[in-house]
Amino acid sequence: MKNTKSLNIHQSKLNVIRLRKVIKDLPPFCAEYFRGIEPHTSILTRINYGYDLRLFFNFLTGEIDEFLNKKVQDLTIDDLEKVKAVHLEMFLEHISLYNRSKDGSTVSNQESGKARKLSAIRSCFSHFYKKGYLKKNITELVDIPKVHEKAIIRLDVDEVARLLDSVENGDGLTDTQKRYHKYTRQRDLALLTLFLGTGIRISECVGLNISDFDFNVNGFKVLRKGGNQTILYFGSEVRDTLDSYLEERKKIIPLPGHEDALFLSLQRRRLSNRAIQNLVKKYAGIVSPLKKISPHKLRSTYGTALYRETGDIYLVADVLGHKDVNTTRKHYAAISEDKRRMAARVVKLRDD
């Protein structure tokens, strides 16, 4: 886990720098807000809140008459008292379609994007209201935009089989892709089988080391979101593909610093997030071009299969690393509907 820990430490430092940078773009009082929410939020959440608050304060100073003569960094707590519910509603309408200031590109937000940005603003106002800096929390008067749930995109059973077949035989690849396929075939098969057989996240897959695996128990250590380490187990199909890949992996001399990395690129470096995304896209596009399958969709495919086989939502939540089982239930509850429909067909009241 040494290389994985080093990568995580490096990424943590980069995230701290990102957060400090965005805080400098905000009103000075926001520094206190971010210190206040640090104990119960991840740094990525705070970074995203920072981006959303920066967008909101730029809107206030650029579009609302009461704040036009001020710079964002000059705003004070007293200015928060001047914000009205209508300003928040105008902001939500504004971000439906706007031009990004730094490059002029057009940005749009649907309900989910608006809901997240309003949640960030609500969090900030709530903090200062609870601390007694604000007499009222005006954000509570504005409803969070209703987010319409989208159907989970996943591969069907036959699509999973065809996906793995395409990796094994190379059918559907372009001539250029086929030239490299003989060098990456076993690696790609092991990687996709691991995704489909364990439901790991792409970030977890990137950090995997050979030393994380114990084939005596068919398990491996993985560092989950939030820094918790756990052990995941895999079946015989995953083991067989990993065994075959590791035999080939022994013949590769990795670059310094990548000696223990499980999955290597042709350049003998640890595979990156982008490389894995492109790999999944390449093969999935052959068997299911309309579904736009990503590594996360492979995770959903595994979660669906596990829930269909076990019916145990708590097991699915535990294996997928969901802290809240309601998150799991929200994503996989539709499968229960299938089972209820099946129950209606199973019971016969009269013999045919």
C-alpha positions as CSV (number, residue, x, y, z in Angstrom):
1,M,0.0,0.0,0.0
2,K,3.1,2.3,0.1
3,N,2.6,3.7,-3.4
4,T,-1.2,4.0,-2.9
5,K,-0.6,6.0,0.3
6,S,2.0,8.2,-1.4
7,L,-0.5,8.9,-4.2
8,N,-3.3,9.7,-1.7
9,I,-1.0,12.0,0.3
10,H,0.1,13.8,-2.9
11,Q,-3.6,14.2,-4.0
12,S,-4.6,15.5,-0.5
13,K,-1.9,18.2,-0.7
14,L,-3.2,19.2,-4.1
15,N,-6.7,19.4,-2.8
16,V,-5.7,21.6,0.1
17,I,-4.0,24.0,-2.4
18,R,-7.1,24.0,-4.5
19,L,-9.3,24.8,-1.6
20,R,-7.0,27.6,-0.4
21,K,-7.0,29.1,-3.9
22,V,-10.8,29.2,-4.2
23,I,-11.1,30.7,-0.7
24,K,-9.0,33.6,-1.8
25,D,-11.6,34.4,-4.5
26,L,-14.4,34.6,-1.9
27,P,-15.4,37.2,0.8
28,P,-13.0,37.0,3.8
29,F,-15.8,35.7,6.1
30,C,-16.0,32.5,4.1
31,A,-12.7,31.3,5.6
32,E,-14.5,31.0,8.9
33,Y,-17.3,29.0,7.3
34,F,-14.9,26.5,5.7
35,R,-13.1,26.0,9.1
36,G,-16.5,25.4,10.7
37,I,-17.7,22.7,8.3
38,E,-14.3,20.9,8.0
39,P,-15.0,18.3,10.8
40,H,-18.0,16.9,9.0
41,T,-17.3,17.3,5.3
42,S,-14.7,15.9,2.9
43,I,-12.2,18.3,1.3
44,L,-13.7,17.6,-2.2
45,T,-17.1,18.7,-0.9
46,R,-15.6,21.9,0.5
47,I,-13.8,22.6,-2.8
48,N,-17.1,22.1,-4.8
49,Y,-18.9,24.4,-2.2
50,G,-16.2,27.0,-2.8
51,Y,-16.7,26.9,-6.6
52,D,-20.5,27.2,-6.1
53,L,-20.2,30.1,-3.6
54,R,-17.8,31.9,-5.9
55,L,-20.3,31.6,-8.8
56,F,-23.1,33.0,-6.5
57,F,-21.1,35.9,-5.2
58,N,-19.9,36.8,-8.7
59,F,-23.6,36.8,-9.7
60,L,-24.5,39.1,-6.8
61,T,-21.8,41.7,-7.6
62,G,-22.4,41.5,-11.4
63,E,-26.2,41.3,-11.7
64,I,-27.9,42.6,-8.5
65,D,-28.2,46.4,-8.1
66,E,-27.6,46.3,-4.3
67,F,-24.1,44.9,-4.8
68,L,-23.0,46.3,-8.2
69,N,-20.4,48.7,-6.7
70,K,-18.6,46.0,-4.7
71,K,-16.0,43.4,-5.4
72,V,-16.6,39.9,-4.2
73,Q,-13.7,40.2,-1.7
74,D,-15.2,43.3,-0.3
75,L,-18.5,41.6,0.7
76,T,-19.2,41.4,4.4
77,I,-21.6,39.5,6.7
78,D,-23.8,42.6,6.7
79,D,-24.2,42.1,2.9
80,L,-25.6,38.6,3.5
81,E,-28.4,40.3,5.4
82,K,-29.3,42.2,2.2
83,V,-29.7,39.1,0.1
84,K,-33.3,38.4,-0.6
85,A,-35.2,35.2,-1.7
86,V,-35.8,36.7,-5.1
87,H,-32.0,37.1,-5.6
88,L,-31.6,33.4,-5.0
89,E,-34.4,32.7,-7.5
90,M,-32.8,35.0,-10.0
91,F,-29.5,33.2,-9.5
92,L,-31.1,29.8,-10.2
93,E,-32.6,31.2,-13.3
94,H,-29.3,32.7,-14.3
95,I,-27.3,29.5,-14.1
96,S,-29.7,27.7,-16.4
97,L,-27.5,29.1,-19.1
98,Y,-24.6,31.5,-18.7
99,N,-21.2,32.4,-20.0
100,R,-18.2,31.4,-17.9
101,S,-16.2,34.6,-17.1
102,K,-12.7,33.1,-17.5
103,D,-13.1,31.8,-21.0
104,G,-16.5,32.8,-22.3
105,S,-17.7,29.3,-22.7
106,T,-21.4,28.5,-22.3
107,V,-22.5,26.6,-19.2
108,S,-25.9,25.1,-18.5
109,N,-27.3,23.6,-15.3
110,Q,-30.2,21.2,-14.9
111,E,-32.2,20.5,-11.7
112,S,-29.4,18.5,-10.1
113,G,-26.8,21.2,-10.7
114,K,-29.0,23.9,-9.4
115,A,-29.9,21.8,-6.3
116,R,-26.2,21.3,-5.5
117,K,-25.4,25.0,-5.8
118,L,-28.4,26.1,-3.7
119,S,-27.3,23.5,-1.1
120,A,-23.9,25.1,-0.9
121,I,-25.4,28.5,-0.4
122,R,-27.8,27.2,2.2
123,S,-25.0,25.6,4.1
124,C,-23.1,28.9,4.2
125,F,-26.0,30.9,5.3
126,S,-27.1,28.3,7.9
127,H,-23.6,28.3,9.4
128,F,-23.7,32.1,10.0
129,Y,-27.3,32.0,11.1
130,K,-26.5,29.3,13.8
131,K,-23.5,31.4,14.9
132,G,-25.7,34.4,15.4
133,Y,-24.2,36.5,12.7
134,L,-27.5,36.6,10.7
135,K,-30.9,37.5,12.1
136,K,-32.6,35.2,9.6
137,N,-31.7,32.5,7.1
138,I,-33.3,33.7,3.8
139,T,-32.2,30.6,1.9
140,E,-34.9,28.5,3.7
141,L,-37.5,30.4,1.8
142,V,-36.3,29.0,-1.5
143,D,-37.2,25.5,-2.4
144,I,-34.5,23.1,-3.6
145,P,-35.1,22.3,-7.3
146,K,-36.8,18.9,-7.6
147,V,-34.3,16.5,-9.1
148,H,-36.0,13.9,-11.3
149,E,-34.4,10.5,-10.8
150,K,-32.8,9.0,-13.9
151,A,-32.9,5.3,-14.6
152,I,-29.7,3.6,-13.7
153,I,-27.7,2.6,-16.8
154,R,-26.2,-0.8,-16.5
155,L,-25.2,-3.7,-18.8
156,D,-27.6,-6.6,-19.2
157,V,-26.4,-10.1,-18.6
158,D,-25.9,-10.8,-22.3
159,E,-24.1,-7.5,-22.8
160,V,-21.6,-8.4,-20.0
161,A,-20.9,-11.7,-21.8
162,R,-20.4,-9.9,-25.1
163,L,-18.2,-7.3,-23.5
164,L,-15.8,-9.8,-22.1
165,D,-15.9,-11.8,-25.4
166,S,-14.9,-8.6,-27.3
167,V,-11.9,-8.2,-25.0
168,E,-10.9,-11.8,-25.5
169,N,-11.2,-11.9,-29.3
170,G,-10.9,-8.3,-30.3
171,D,-14.0,-8.3,-32.5
172,G,-15.3,-4.8,-33.3
173,L,-12.0,-3.1,-32.7
174,T,-10.5,-0.9,-35.4
175,D,-7.4,-2.0,-37.2
176,T,-5.3,0.4,-35.2
177,Q,-6.8,-0.9,-31.9
178,K,-6.1,-4.5,-33.0
179,R,-2.4,-3.8,-33.3
180,Y,-2.2,-2.9,-29.6
181,H,-4.8,-5.5,-28.5
182,K,-2.4,-8.4,-28.4
183,Y,-0.3,-6.5,-25.8
184,T,-3.2,-5.3,-23.7
185,R,-5.7,-8.2,-24.1
186,Q,-5.0,-10.0,-20.8
187,R,-4.7,-6.8,-18.8
188,D,-7.9,-5.4,-20.2
189,L,-9.8,-8.6,-19.5
190,A,-8.5,-8.7,-15.9
191,L,-9.4,-5.1,-15.3
192,L,-12.9,-5.3,-16.7
193,T,-13.6,-8.6,-14.9
194,L,-12.4,-7.1,-11.7
195,F,-14.8,-4.2,-12.1
196,L,-17.7,-6.5,-13.0
197,G,-16.9,-9.0,-10.3
198,T,-16.3,-6.7,-7.3
199,G,-18.0,-3.3,-8.0
200,I,-14.9,-1.3,-7.1
201,R,-14.7,2.5,-7.9
202,I,-12.3,3.7,-10.6
203,S,-10.2,5.6,-8.0
204,E,-9.9,2.4,-6.1
205,C,-8.9,0.5,-9.2
206,V,-6.2,3.0,-10.1
207,G,-4.6,2.6,-6.6
208,L,-4.4,-1.2,-6.6
209,N,-1.0,-2.8,-6.0
210,I,0.0,-6.4,-6.5
211,S,0.9,-6.6,-2.8
212,D,-2.8,-5.7,-1.9
213,F,-3.9,-9.2,-3.1
214,D,-4.0,-12.4,-1.1
215,F,-4.9,-15.4,-3.4
216,N,-5.1,-17.7,-0.5
217,V,-8.4,-16.1,0.4
218,N,-9.3,-14.5,-3.0
219,G,-9.3,-11.1,-1.5
220,F,-7.6,-7.7,-1.7
221,K,-7.2,-4.5,0.3
222,V,-8.8,-1.4,-1.1
223,L,-8.8,2.2,0.2
224,R,-12.3,3.5,0.1
225,K,-13.7,7.0,0.0
226,G,-12.9,8.8,3.3
227,G,-9.7,6.9,3.8
228,N,-11.1,3.7,5.3
229,Q,-9.3,0.4,4.3
230,T,-11.4,-2.7,3.7
231,I,-11.0,-6.2,2.1
232,L,-13.1,-7.2,-0.9
233,Y,-13.4,-10.7,-2.1
234,F,-13.7,-12.1,-5.6
235,G,-14.8,-15.3,-7.3
236,S,-13.1,-17.9,-9.5
237,E,-13.7,-16.0,-12.7
238,V,-11.9,-12.9,-11.4
239,R,-9.1,-15.1,-10.0
240,D,-8.6,-16.9,-13.3
241,T,-8.2,-13.7,-15.3
242,L,-6.0,-12.1,-12.6
243,D,-3.7,-15.2,-12.6
244,S,-3.3,-15.1,-16.3
245,Y,-2.6,-11.3,-16.3
246,L,-0.1,-11.6,-13.5
247,E,1.9,-14.2,-15.4
248,E,2.2,-11.6,-18.2
249,R,2.8,-8.8,-15.7
250,K,5.9,-10.6,-14.4
251,K,7.6,-10.1,-17.8
252,I,7.1,-6.3,-17.7
253,I,9.8,-4.1,-16.1
254,P,7.9,-1.1,-14.7
255,L,9.3,2.4,-14.5
256,P,10.7,3.4,-11.1
257,G,7.9,4.2,-8.7
258,H,5.4,1.9,-10.5
259,E,6.9,-1.5,-9.5
260,D,4.0,-2.6,-7.4
261,A,1.2,-1.1,-9.5
262,L,-1.3,-3.8,-10.6
263,F,-2.4,-2.4,-13.9
264,L,0.3,-0.9,-16.1
265,S,0.1,1.1,-19.3
266,L,2.1,0.3,-22.4
267,Q,4.5,3.0,-21.1
268,R,5.0,0.8,-18.0
269,R,3.3,3.3,-15.7
270,R,0.3,2.9,-13.4
271,L,-2.9,3.2,-15.4
272,S,-4.5,6.6,-14.9
273,N,-8.2,7.4,-14.4
274,R,-8.4,8.7,-17.9
275,A,-6.8,5.7,-19.4
276,I,-9.2,3.3,-17.6
277,Q,-12.2,5.5,-18.7
278,N,-11.1,5.3,-22.3
279,L,-10.5,1.6,-22.0
280,V,-14.0,0.9,-20.8
281,K,-15.5,3.3,-23.3
282,K,-13.6,1.5,-26.2
283,Y,-15.0,-2.0,-25.4
284,A,-18.4,-0.9,-24.1
285,G,-19.0,1.1,-27.3
286,I,-18.8,-2.1,-29.3
287,V,-21.5,-4.0,-27.4
288,S,-23.7,-1.2,-26.2
289,P,-23.0,2.1,-28.1
290,L,-26.3,3.8,-26.9
291,K,-25.8,3.3,-23.1
292,K,-22.5,5.2,-22.8
293,I,-21.0,2.8,-20.3
294,S,-18.4,4.2,-17.9
295,P,-16.5,2.5,-15.1
296,H,-19.2,3.7,-12.7
297,K,-21.8,2.0,-14.9
298,L,-19.9,-1.3,-14.5
299,R,-20.1,-0.7,-10.7
300,S,-23.9,-0.3,-11.1
301,T,-24.0,-3.5,-13.2
302,Y,-22.3,-5.4,-10.4
303,G,-24.5,-3.9,-7.7
304,T,-27.6,-4.9,-9.7
305,A,-26.4,-8.4,-10.2
306,L,-25.6,-8.8,-6.5
307,Y,-28.9,-7.5,-5.4
308,R,-30.8,-9.7,-7.8
309,E,-29.0,-12.7,-6.5
310,T,-29.1,-12.0,-2.8
311,G,-32.0,-9.5,-2.2
312,D,-29.9,-8.2,0.6
313,I,-29.7,-4.4,0.3
314,Y,-27.4,-4.1,3.3
315,L,-24.9,-6.5,1.8
316,V,-24.9,-4.5,-1.4
317,A,-24.3,-1.3,0.5
318,D,-21.4,-2.8,2.4
319,V,-19.7,-4.3,-0.6
320,L,-20.1,-1.1,-2.6
321,G,-18.8,1.0,0.3
322,H,-22.0,3.1,0.7
323,K,-22.0,4.7,4.1
324,D,-25.8,5.2,4.0
325,V,-27.9,2.2,3.0
326,N,-30.6,4.7,1.7
327,T,-28.1,5.6,-1.0
328,T,-28.1,2.0,-2.1
329,R,-31.8,1.6,-1.8
330,K,-32.5,4.6,-3.9
331,H,-30.4,3.2,-6.7
332,Y,-31.6,-0.4,-6.6
333,A,-35.1,-0.2,-5.3
334,A,-36.5,-0.6,-8.9
335,I,-35.3,-4.2,-8.8
336,S,-37.6,-4.9,-5.9
337,E,-40.4,-3.8,-8.2
338,D,-39.4,-6.6,-10.7
339,K,-39.6,-9.1,-7.9
340,R,-43.0,-7.9,-6.8
341,R,-44.2,-8.3,-10.4
342,M,-42.8,-11.8,-10.5
343,A,-44.6,-12.7,-7.2
344,A,-47.9,-11.8,-8.9
345,R,-47.2,-14.3,-11.6
346,V,-45.9,-17.1,-9.4
347,V,-49.0,-17.7,-7.2
348,K,-51.8,-19.6,-9.0
349,L,-55.3,-19.6,-7.6
350,R,-56.6,-22.4,-9.9
351,D,-55.0,-25.1,-11.8
352,D,-54.9,-24.6,-15.5
